[in-house]
Amino acid sequence: MNSDKLILKNNVKSARRDKNLSQQGLADLIGVSRNTISSIETGKFNPTAKLALVLCIALDKKFEDLFYF
């Protein structure tokens, strides 16, 4: 498998909206900056495994529902 094609994508924005959370609200909930949430949603930043799991818990989603290739 070519690693150039393995780009981590996510559904964080739609999951956040489903919970009626703003970027700032989600950021405050999990202890990161609003800019971090924005960067994750736009794919400019890939979260660490720990942050990805914290997002899953906060958004009440399974990992595979939030993140995919």
C-alpha positions in Angstrom: 0.0 0.0 0.0 1.3 3.4 -1.0 1.6 5.6 2.1 1.2 8.7 -0.1 -2.4 7.8 -0.5 -3.0 7.3 3.3 -4.4 10.7 4.2 -6.3 10.7 7.5 -9.7 12.3 7.1 -12.3 12.9 9.7 -16.0 13.6 10.5 -15.3 15.8 13.5 -17.1 18.9 12.1 -20.4 17.0 11.5 -20.2 15.1 14.8 -19.5 18.4 16.6 -22.5 20.0 14.9 -24.7 17.0 15.8 -23.9 17.7 19.4 -24.7 21.4 18.9 -21.2 22.4 19.9 -19.2 25.3 18.6 -15.5 24.8 17.9 -14.8 26.8 21.0 -17.3 24.7 23.0 -15.6 21.5 22.0 -12.2 22.9 22.6 -13.1 24.0 26.1 -14.7 20.6 26.7 -11.5 18.7 25.9 -8.9 21.2 26.9 -7.4 22.3 23.6 -7.5 25.6 21.6 -10.2 26.5 19.2 -7.5 26.6 16.5 -6.6 23.0 17.2 -10.3 22.0 16.6 -10.3 24.0 13.4 -7.0 22.5 12.2 -8.3 19.0 12.8 -11.6 19.6 11.0 -9.8 21.0 8.0 -7.2 18.3 7.9 -4.3 20.6 8.6 -3.5 18.7 11.8 -3.7 15.1 12.7 -4.5 14.5 16.3 -2.4 12.3 18.5 -4.0 8.9 19.4 -4.8 10.3 22.9 -6.5 13.4 21.5 -8.4 11.4 18.9 -9.7 9.1 21.7 -10.7 12.1 23.8 -12.6 13.5 20.8 -14.4 10.2 20.4 -15.5 10.3 24.0 -16.5 14.0 23.9 -18.5 13.5 20.7 -19.8 10.0 21.7 -18.5 8.4 18.6 -16.5 5.3 17.8 -13.0 6.0 16.4 -13.9 4.6 13.0 -16.9 6.9 12.8 -14.7 10.0 13.3 -11.5 9.0 11.5 -10.9 7.2 8.2 -8.5 7.0 5.2 
